[in-house]
Amino acid sequence: MTAVAHTRDTLPAARGRVALVPTMGALHAGHAALIRRARREVGPEGTVMVSVFVNPTQFAAGEDLDRYPRTLGADVEVCAEEGADVVFAPSAAEVYGPSGTFRADSVTVDPGPLADRWEGAARPGHFRGVLTVVLKLFGLTRPDVAVFGEKDYQQLVLVSRMVEDLSLPLTIVGEPTVRDVDGLALSSRNRYLSAQERSVAGALPRSLDALAAASSHGAGAALAAGLAVLEAEPGVAVDYLDLVAPDLGEAPESGPARVLLAARVGATRLLDTRAVDVGPAAGR
Ligand code: AMP
């Protein structure tokens, strides 16, 4: 076995139950909320680990892998402030071997058909990379619980399904999205936005508000209301706005549902999501 395979055994502070917060770094208040949630999950006697790894295999050619913000020094400070015990920031070679990425003969996770739509359609191969690195991080750190953000909702569902379908011995918990004052979901990619683009991006949360406000009239009316807000903002290019069941199945005629939104503002792709109740009972 390589040294990496012993990570958990060699960690200085592995004690009690272990919670893992996987991130790509450039940490913000959304990540901080995940770290605090991880601490609540394992208690003061447990160990909170934060991984910081910009995973090459979840980026398609031509995406922002090379310019993705890397701020490890500041990230370690955030982790310390939020009470994390361990920051695990491996190199690509430590995770994947000398090639630093998948080899032609690598065994990888098949993310199944839920990965073909939404983010998976826009970013071919994305979820194969995500689930494979998440499984590797689970193997390296052996957590009892791992915390993911609802913001990347399709990712949260797919990771939960991987744990269930592959009978992995840990629990996945989802944490609500932390937002800026105008409602924009915090994201490491927000720092790509110019001041003008940042103001335009406020249309995303506004469209989710409009959609939720119309949700008692059914899925079609709700989506139309949300889309109208986005289409009124010329600086926004919508990739998808959809309403689905909480498990990514077909949207119910009434009851709990989930909005999935991806849109581009300038060259920056932004995601958002929101839980809504659709149909006549909504808002009662
Ligand atoms: P990332 O570093 O962007 O890969 O995100 C790492 C984790 O933080 C993922 O589980 C994300 O869903 C989560 N996350 C990102 N932004 C937010 C946010 N604004 N609020 C809550 N969680 C978030």
Boltz pocket constraint, residues with backbone or C-beta under 6 A from the ligand:
constraints:
  - pocket:
      binder: B
      contacts: [[A, 22], [A, 23], [A, 24], [A, 25], [A, 29], [A, 30], [A, 31], [A, 33], [A, 34], [A, 147], [A, 148], [A, 149], [A, 150], [A, 151], [A, 152], [A, 175], [A, 176], [A, 177], [A, 178], [A, 179], [A, 185], [A, 186], [A, 187], [A, 188]]
      max_distance: 6.0
